[in-house]
Amino acid sequence: MRCVEAEGHDAVSLDEDLLAPSLPDLAALQATHCIHAAWYTNHADYLTHDFNREWVPASLHLARAFPGRFVGLGTCLEYDVASAEGACVENRTPLRPDTLYARCKLDLFNALDRGGGDFAWARVFFVYGPGDRAGRLIPNMIERFSRGEKAGPTYGGLRRDYIHVDDLAEQLVRIALSDVQGAINTGTEKAPSLSEIYAVGAAVFGRPELALGNCETGGQPPLIQADLMRFRAYVGDPQARDIATGLRDLVG
């Protein structure tokens, strides 16, 4: 478990195995806020691996042991994204996870919700930025364009809400320092198509001709986008850069 420092606020850092049978005395840390971002994240199988099940009781144990405000990280895949006709709205869009990962996240949210207490559940959409794993959409795109190769997405018609990791981190800290309770979306409230993202990426390299586009969706949910009305009401302006600015910052 690691706590990161927010500007103007003291922070503590603690390295612990959250899957261990017992936790240290968290009250002794005198920490007032916990942002719980740990989970099984191996990109190859995180959606299906049984390790997801272990993180539900471990996370609930942490939440119950922590004496202050608790912020857990959920996922947009808790929503019924296959049937969504617009942006996903907390407390309005139906919840229907179709992967083990998302079901376990929703199980944890429901357990926290039943238990009451001071907690927020930040639903994360799609993230990119420094340190991203090789082979994922945006790192692969940047690698190809940096070599001067033409490239495009397999399913260019999919529209996804991608947020720069630094903006996500800022949103999470602001959620923690707010008084919002329960589920709250994070993101940019914009969902360019993957083909549009590739076009922007090629333009960042000054080589627009490298971008290949298509309108295919491959039978996947065509739109996964965050509605941020609740964020604005309880936290404020999301302050997330658009994909063009984010890619320029990333490529440098």
C-alpha positions, 0 to 999 in steps of 0.5 A: 500500500502506498500513499502519495502526497497531495499538494498542501497535504501531508502524506505517508508511505507504507509498503505492505502485502494487502493479501496477507492475513493481517494488516499493520495498525493503520490508525497509528499512521494518523492518515485521514484518507486512503486511495486504494488502487491496488489490484491484479493488473496483468494485461494478458488476463486481468479480466478473467484471472481468479486473483480478482476474487482474492482482492474483494475480501482483501480490499474490504478488510483494508477499508474496514481497518482504515479509520478515515475516508476511503476511496476505492477504484472501480471500473467503467466495465461495471456498467452495462456498456453493451447496451449503453446508448450514451455516456454512463451515468452513476445511479442511472446507467444499469450495472451489468459487468460481463467479466470476472474483473468487473464483477469483483469490482462491483461486489466490492462496491456493493459491500462497501455501500452496504457497510456505510462509512465515509467512502467514494468509489471512483469508476475509471474508464480508459487510461494512458500516459508515461509508463504504460505497458508496451502492446496496449493501444496508445503505446503501440501506436506511438511506437509504430509512428515513431518508426515511420510505419503506417498503423491503425486500430483493428476496430477504429469505430469504437469510441472510448473515453481516454484520460491521461494518467496524471489527470486521473491521479489529480481527479482521484486526489480531488475526490478523496478531498471532497465529501462525495459519497458512493460511485463517481465517474472519472474521465474526460467526458469525451470519446473519440473513435480509435481511428480519430485517436490514431489520426491525432497521434500521426499528426503529433508526429507531423506525419498524418499520412501514417494513420490508417482508419476504419469504422469497424467495431467488431461487435464490441460496445461502440461507445464507452464514455463517462458522464461527469455531471456528478463530478462537477456537482461534488468535486468541480471542473474535471480539468482533464486535457483532451487527447490531442494535448495529452498525446503531445505531452506524452510524445514530448 
